[in-house]
Amino acid sequence: MNCPHCSKAISLFSPAILGPSKPGGARLCPHCEGKFAITGDPKIAVVVAIGVAVVGFFVLRPIPVVGGPLWGFVTVFATFVAAARLKKADA
């Protein structure tokens, strides 16, 4: 993901993405301190969630003990990664 202000890459595992947001829902770029918000594209989210869930049903669910939770985690994570977009936050 790239900052909408300075276009520098922000890691998915960065505290700017995974950490708590500032009051008003804004987050700060670790490079330029520009405010941004995380939004999602519902059309992409639905398509990815269905695709990953179907594949996971056959690949991950049959794994004993951890298959079900792993299937759920992979589906949610893949949906977030595919649908999340960064946009400039209102000042």
C-alpha positions, 0 to 999 in steps of 0.5 A, spaced: 500 500 500 502 506 498 501 513 502 496 517 498 500 523 500 507 522 498 506 515 494 511 511 499 510 504 500 507 503 507 507 495 509 501 492 511 504 490 518 506 497 519 503 500 526 500 505 521 495 500 518 494 495 524 495 500 530 489 504 533 487 510 529 487 517 531 481 521 533 476 521 527 479 515 524 485 518 521 492 514 521 499 517 520 504 516 514 510 513 517 514 517 512 511 524 511 506 524 517 500 525 512 493 523 515 490 517 511 484 513 512 483 505 510 477 504 506 474 498 502 471 496 495 465 492 497 465 489 490 472 486 490 471 484 497 465 480 495 469 477 489 475 475 493 471 472 499 467 468 495 473 465 491 478 464 497 472 461 501 471 456 496 478 454 495 479 454 502 473 449 503 477 444 499 484 445 501 484 448 508 478 445 512 480 438 511 486 439 515 485 436 522 484 441 528 486 447 525 483 447 518 477 451 520 480 457 524 485 457 518 480 457 513 477 463 516 483 467 518 485 466 510 479 468 508 478 474 512 486 476 511 485 475 503 479 479 503 482 485 507 489 485 503 485 485 496 480 490 498 483 495 502 485 502 499 488 508 502 485 515 501 487 522 504 483 523 510 479 529 511 483 535 515 
